[in-house]
Structures are given as C-alpha cells and as structure tokens.
Amino acid sequence: MPELGKLLISVGALVIVGGLLLILLGRAHVPLGRLPGDIKFHGKHTTVYFPLASSILASVLLTVILYLVAIFRR
C-alpha cells in the first residue's frame, strides 16, 4: 500500500505542475491550441476544431518528460 500512496502523490504533483504550466503559458500568450497545424471549420451553426499540431506537440513533450523520468528512476 505505501507504493500506491507514493504513486498517487506523484501523479497529483504532476497534475498540479501541469496545471501551473498551462496557466503560465496562457499568461505568456503562447499560442497553444492556435498553432498553424490546428484545423478549424466554421459552419453556419457549427464550429469543428481539430488541434492536430497542438496534440503532436503535447505528445512529443510528454514523451521526452516520461523518458527522462524513466532514466532518473533507474
């Protein structure tokens, strides 16, 4: 059970750090969600949004972060 508790605390800390990063990026006017590869269709009564470039960027960043965490855990 102590391992599960440590895991939950670690995940919670990562969520808090991620939230703070998103707040800081928003205040710094980083165009996350409005990158050139993001697709937005405007219809008469509908808007469809595909954040393709933002998703790829987030995936690459998370991959690098998790890779570094795995290296330091060894």
C-alpha positions in Angstrom: 0.0 0.0 0.0 2.8 2.6 0.6 3.8 2.2 -3.0 0.3 3.1 -4.2 0.3 6.1 -1.9 3.6 7.4 -3.3 2.3 6.8 -6.8 -0.9 8.8 -6.1 1.1 11.7 -4.6 3.5 11.7 -7.5 0.6 11.8 -10.1 -1.1 14.5 -8.1 2.1 16.6 -8.1 2.5 16.1 -11.8 -1.1 17.3 -12.4 -0.5 20.4 -10.3 2.7 21.2 -12.1 1.0 20.7 -15.5 -1.9 23.0 -14.5 0.6 25.7 -13.4 2.4 25.3 -16.7 -0.8 25.8 -18.6 -1.7 28.9 -16.6 1.8 30.4 -17.2 1.7 29.6 -20.9 -1.7 31.2 -21.1 -0.4 34.4 -19.5 2.7 34.4 -21.7 0.4 34.4 -24.8 1.8 31.1 -26.1 -0.5 30.1 -29.0 -1.1 26.6 -27.7 -4.3 25.5 -29.3 -3.9 28.0 -32.1 -0.8 26.6 -33.9 -0.5 26.7 -37.7 -1.4 22.9 -38.0 -4.6 23.2 -35.9 -7.7 22.8 -38.1 -10.9 24.8 -37.5 -14.0 24.6 -39.6 -16.7 27.2 -39.3 -20.2 26.2 -40.4 -23.4 28.2 -40.3 -24.3 27.0 -36.8 -21.4 24.7 -36.0 -17.7 25.0 -35.3 -15.4 21.9 -35.5 -11.9 22.1 -34.1 -9.1 19.6 -34.6 -6.0 20.6 -32.6 -3.7 18.4 -34.6 -0.4 20.4 -34.2 -1.1 21.1 -30.5 -1.7 17.3 -29.9 1.5 16.3 -31.7 3.5 18.9 -29.7 2.0 17.8 -26.4 2.7 14.1 -27.3 6.4 14.9 -28.1 6.8 16.9 -24.9 5.2 14.2 -22.7 7.3 11.5 -24.4 10.5 13.4 -23.6 9.4 14.1 -20.0 8.4 10.5 -19.4 11.7 9.3 -21.0 13.7 11.5 -18.6 11.7 10.3 -15.6 12.4 6.7 -16.6 16.1 7.4 -16.9 16.3 9.0 -13.5 14.3 6.2 -11.8 17.0 3.6 -12.6 
